[in-house]
Amino acid sequence: MKRVGVIGAGSWGTALAIHAARAGHEVCLWSHNRAVVESINHDHFNARYLTDFKIPANVRATSSLVEAIDGAELVLLAAPSHATRELLVAIAAALHAETIVVSATKGIEIETGKRISQLVAEVVPAEIRPRFVCLSGPSFAREVVERHPTAVVAASADRDASQRVQAELSFDNLRIYTNDDVAGTELGGSVKNVMAIAAGMVAGLGYGSNSIAALITRGLAEMTRLAVREGAKLETLMGLAGLGDLVLTCTGSQSRNRFVGRELGKGRTLDAITAGLNEVAEGVKTTRAVKRLAERRGVDMPITNEVHAVLYEGKLASAAAAELMTRPLREESS
């Protein structure tokens, strides 16, 4: 049994807390929402997310970040990416070199284009810097809690760290593979959310399976170009953290990013769509980060550019689709 701290009590953080508790660990789950903390501790339900699942007795909640990670051997980051730097600053002094920080956050910092691993390296002093693992792959929170067979990947430059995460969290319906490609795993999990918005727009415009298949395939090519330029391995993008997560998020009805895109395709405004969401659709902010990063690296990302134009430049989804279809013809591999 290990002590596990989970930072973020949204759907994914709650699901990870439930899963870790089922695996026999003592879990402390942090939320900034006091009502959520009270409902978990008193009623063993999250009052806001995954509300119909009972939370095991070996999960307790807290609104104190330091308490959440006190004595934890594994610290799981499951908060939105735009909040991660601030959270890391708050917990940095309480971390130590023996801790394993596991990022389950799929996003890139907008202003800097930095991935979560890079934020950890920047924020936490070297003498107390924990080992880092990225946990990513095709995994809707609800299905994990419902015990649907699920496979994800734990990526780390520290093989012992990824294998420890694999050993401690592979349980019941969740199977974890390992790799050493942190950049590819992080970028696959982040950029696929942009592609999911595009796939949603395609569906919202009324287009069918041909169009979705084309979007997924060209989206994978786009993701891969950026990731390889950032030092990732091609095979990572062909695996769970790349293709696997992309297919799930572009086609699954539980995808918030796909939902945002679908509603944009139907003509609704972004403000109206996001006002009705209970949780963050990471792809909305990540689109800005990916576009900036691609421009800095000189990587051609036409789908990302069109999603950005719809989200932030007032372009209609129909016009974005037409733009992609009328680009100059080229070889598929270029």
C-alpha positions in Angstrom: 0.0 0.0 0.0 1.3 3.4 -1.0 0.3 7.0 0.0 -1.1 8.7 -3.1 -1.9 12.4 -3.4 -4.1 13.6 -6.2 -4.2 17.3 -7.2 -7.5 18.1 -8.8 -10.9 16.6 -8.1 -12.5 17.0 -11.5 -13.7 13.9 -13.4 -10.2 12.6 -14.2 -8.7 13.3 -10.8 -11.7 11.7 -9.1 -11.5 8.7 -11.3 -7.8 8.3 -10.6 -8.4 8.6 -6.9 -11.1 5.9 -7.0 -8.9 3.6 -9.1 -5.9 4.1 -6.8 -8.1 3.4 -3.8 -9.4 0.2 -5.4 -5.8 -0.8 -6.0 -5.3 -0.7 -2.2 -3.6 2.7 -1.7 -4.4 5.4 0.8 -5.5 8.5 -1.3 -5.7 12.1 -0.4 -7.6 14.1 -3.0 -7.2 17.9 -3.3 -9.9 20.3 -4.4 -10.2 24.0 -4.2 -14.0 23.5 -3.9 -14.9 23.1 -0.2 -18.3 21.7 -1.1 -16.6 18.9 -3.0 -14.2 18.2 -0.1 -17.1 18.0 2.3 -19.2 15.8 0.1 -16.3 13.3 -0.4 -15.4 13.2 3.3 -18.9 13.1 4.7 -21.0 11.3 2.0 -18.3 9.5 0.0 -19.5 11.1 -3.3 -18.1 13.9 -5.3 -20.9 16.5 -5.3 -19.9 17.9 -8.7 -18.1 15.4 -10.8 -18.9 11.7 -11.4 -21.6 12.2 -8.9 -23.2 8.8 -9.3 -20.1 6.8 -8.2 -19.4 6.0 -4.5 -15.9 7.0 -3.4 -14.0 4.3 -1.4 -13.4 4.9 2.3 -9.6 5.0 1.8 -10.0 8.3 -0.1 -10.1 11.5 1.9 -10.4 15.0 0.5 -8.7 18.2 1.5 -8.5 21.8 0.5 -4.9 22.0 1.6 -2.3 21.3 -1.1 0.4 20.6 1.4 -1.8 18.1 3.3 -2.7 16.4 0.0 0.9 15.6 -0.8 2.3 15.1 2.8 4.0 11.8 2.9 2.8 10.8 -0.6 5.0 8.6 -2.7 3.0 9.3 -5.8 1.6 12.7 -6.5 -0.8 12.7 -9.4 -1.4 16.1 -11.2 -4.9 16.1 -12.6 -5.8 19.8 -12.7 -6.3 21.8 -15.9 -3.0 22.7 -17.6 -3.5 26.5 -17.3 -3.5 26.1 -13.5 -0.5 23.7 -13.2 2.3 26.3 -12.9 0.5 28.0 -10.0 -0.1 24.6 -8.3 3.5 23.5 -8.7 4.7 26.8 -7.2 2.5 26.1 -4.2 3.6 22.6 -3.6 7.3 22.8 -4.7 8.8 23.2 -1.2 6.9 20.2 0.0 8.2 17.9 -2.7 11.4 15.8 -2.4 13.6 13.8 -4.7 12.1 10.5 -3.7 8.6 11.6 -4.8 7.3 10.5 -8.1 5.2 13.3 -9.8 2.7 11.7 -12.2 1.2 14.2 -14.7 -2.3 13.2 -15.9 -2.8 16.7 -17.3 -3.1 16.9 -21.1 -2.1 20.4 -22.1 0.6 23.0 -22.9 1.2 26.3 -21.2 0.0 29.0 -23.6 2.5 31.7 -22.9 5.6 29.6 -23.0 4.7 26.4 -25.0 6.1 24.4 -22.2 4.9 20.9 -21.4 4.1 19.8 -17.8 7.5 18.0 -17.4 9.2 21.3 -18.4 7.2 23.2 -15.9 8.2 20.8 -13.1 11.9 21.2 -14.1 11.6 25.0 -14.1 9.6 25.5 -10.9 11.0 22.9 -8.5 14.6 23.4 -7.4 17.0 20.7 -8.6 18.0 19.5 -5.2 14.4 18.5 -4.3 13.1 17.9 -7.8 11.0 14.7 -7.9 11.1 12.1 -10.6 8.5 12.7 -13.4 6.1 10.4 -15.2 3.5 11.3 -17.7 0.4 9.2 -17.7 -1.6 9.4 -20.9 -3.6 7.5 -23.4 -7.2 6.8 -24.4 -9.1 6.9 -21.1 -12.5 8.5 -20.5 -12.8 9.0 -16.7 -16.3 7.5 -16.5 -15.3 4.3 -18.3 -12.3 3.8 -16.0 -14.5 4.0 -12.9 -17.1 1.7 -14.6 -14.3 -0.8 -15.0 -14.1 -0.9 -18.8 -10.8 -2.4 -20.0 -8.5 0.6 -20.5 -4.8 0.8 -21.6 -2.6 3.8 -21.1 1.1 4.6 -21.0 3.5 5.8 -18.3 6.4 7.7 -19.8 9.5 8.7 -18.0 13.2 9.2 -18.6 13.6 7.4 -15.3 12.8 3.7 -16.1 12.4 2.8 -12.4 9.9 5.6 -11.9 7.7 4.6 -14.9 7.8 0.9 -13.8 6.8 1.8 -10.2 3.8 3.8 -11.5 3.0 0.8 -13.8 3.2 -1.6 -10.9 1.2 0.5 -8.4 -1.6 1.6 -10.7 -2.0 -1.3 -13.0 -5.0 -3.0 -11.4 -8.3 -4.5 -12.4 -9.4 -2.9 -15.7 -6.5 -0.5 -16.1 -3.4 -1.8 -17.9 -0.3 0.5 -18.0 2.5 0.2 -20.5 5.8 2.1 -20.2 8.0 4.1 -22.5 10.9 6.6 -22.2 9.4 9.3 -24.6 8.1 12.0 -22.3 7.9 14.6 -25.1 5.9 12.4 -27.5 3.6 11.2 -24.8 2.9 14.8 -23.5 2.4 16.2 -27.0 0.2 13.4 -28.2 -2.1 13.9 -25.2 -2.2 17.6 -25.7 -2.5 18.1 -29.5 -5.1 15.4 -29.9 -7.6 17.8 -28.1 -7.1 20.3 -30.8 -7.9 17.7 -33.4 -10.9 16.6 -31.4 -12.4 20.1 -31.7 -11.8 19.9 -35.5 -13.5 16.4 -35.6 -16.4 17.9 -33.7 -16.7 20.7 -36.2 -16.8 18.2 -39.0 -19.6 16.3 -37.3 -21.5 19.5 -36.4 -21.4 20.5 -40.1 -23.2 17.3 -40.9 -20.4 15.5 -42.6 -20.0 11.7 -42.2 -17.5 9.0 -41.7 -15.3 9.8 -44.7 -14.7 13.2 -43.4 -13.9 12.1 -39.8 -11.5 9.4 -41.0 -9.7 12.0 -43.2 -9.5 14.4 -40.3 -8.1 11.8 -37.9 -5.5 10.7 -40.3 -4.3 14.1 -41.3 -4.5 15.2 -37.7 -2.2 12.4 -36.7 0.3 13.5 -39.4 0.1 17.1 -38.0 0.6 15.9 -34.4 3.5 13.8 -35.5 5.3 16.6 -37.3 5.3 18.8 -34.2 6.2 16.0 -31.8 9.1 14.7 -33.8 10.4 18.3 -34.2 10.3 18.5 -30.4 12.4 15.3 -30.1 9.6 12.7 -29.8 9.8 9.2 -31.2 7.6 8.3 -34.2 6.4 5.1 -32.6 5.0 7.0 -29.6 2.6 8.9 -31.9 1.5 5.6 -33.4 0.7 4.2 -30.0 -1.6 4.7 -27.1 -0.6 8.3 -26.3 -0.9 9.3 -30.0 -3.2 7.4 -32.3 -5.1 5.7 -29.5 -6.0 8.9 -27.6 -6.7 10.7 -30.9 -9.2 8.2 -32.1 -11.0 8.1 -28.7 -11.2 11.9 -28.4 -12.3 12.5 -32.0 -15.0 9.9 -32.0 -16.2 9.3 -28.4 -19.4 10.9 -27.3 -17.9 11.7 -23.8 -15.2 14.0 -25.3 -15.7 17.6 -24.2 -13.4 18.8 -26.9 -15.4 17.1 -29.6 -18.6 18.5 -28.1 -17.2 22.0 -28.3 -16.3 21.5 -32.0 -19.6 20.0 -32.8 -21.5 22.9 -31.3 -19.2 25.4 -33.2 -20.0 23.5 -36.4 -23.7 24.0 -35.6 -23.1 27.7 -35.5 -23.1 28.4 -31.7 -20.5 30.8 -30.2 -17.6 29.7 -28.1 -18.7 31.7 -25.1 -22.2 30.2 -25.2 -20.8 26.7 -25.5 -18.2 27.0 -22.7 -20.7 28.7 -20.4 -22.6 25.4 -20.2 -19.6 23.1 -19.6 -19.1 21.7 -16.1 -15.4 21.1 -16.8 -12.6 22.6 -18.9 -12.3 21.5 -22.5 -8.5 21.5 -22.7 -8.3 21.9 -26.4 -9.7 25.4 -26.4 -6.7 26.9 -24.6 -4.3 24.3 -26.0 -5.1 25.4 -29.6 -3.5 28.8 -28.8 -0.4 27.1 -27.2 0.0 24.6 -30.1 -0.3 27.3 -32.8 2.3 29.4 -31.1 4.7 26.5 -30.5 4.3 25.4 -34.2 5.0 28.9 -35.5 8.2 29.1 -33.3 9.4 25.7 -34.6 8.4 26.3 -38.2 6.0 23.4 -38.3 3.1 23.4 -40.8 -0.2 22.7 -38.9 -3.1 23.6 -41.1 -5.8 21.9 -39.0 -4.6 23.7 -35.9 -4.6 27.0 -37.8 -8.2 26.6 -38.9 -9.4 25.5 -35.4 -7.6 28.6 -34.0 -9.4 30.8 -36.7 -12.8 29.5 -35.7 -12.1 29.7 -31.9 -10.4 33.1 -31.8 -10.8 34.9 -35.2 -14.5 34.7 -35.9 -14.2 32.3 -38.8 -17.1 30.0 -39.6 -16.5 26.3 -39.3 -17.8 25.8 -42.8 -15.2 28.3 -44.1 -12.5 26.5 -42.2 -13.5 23.2 -43.8 -13.5 24.7 -47.2 -10.1 26.2 -46.6 -8.6 22.8 -45.8 -10.2 21.2 -48.8 -8.8 23.8 -51.2 -5.2 23.9 -50.0 -2.6 23.2 -52.7 -2.5 19.5 -53.6 0.6 17.6 -52.3 2.0 14.2 -51.7 0.6 12.4 -48.6 4.0 12.0 -46.9 5.0 15.6 -47.2 
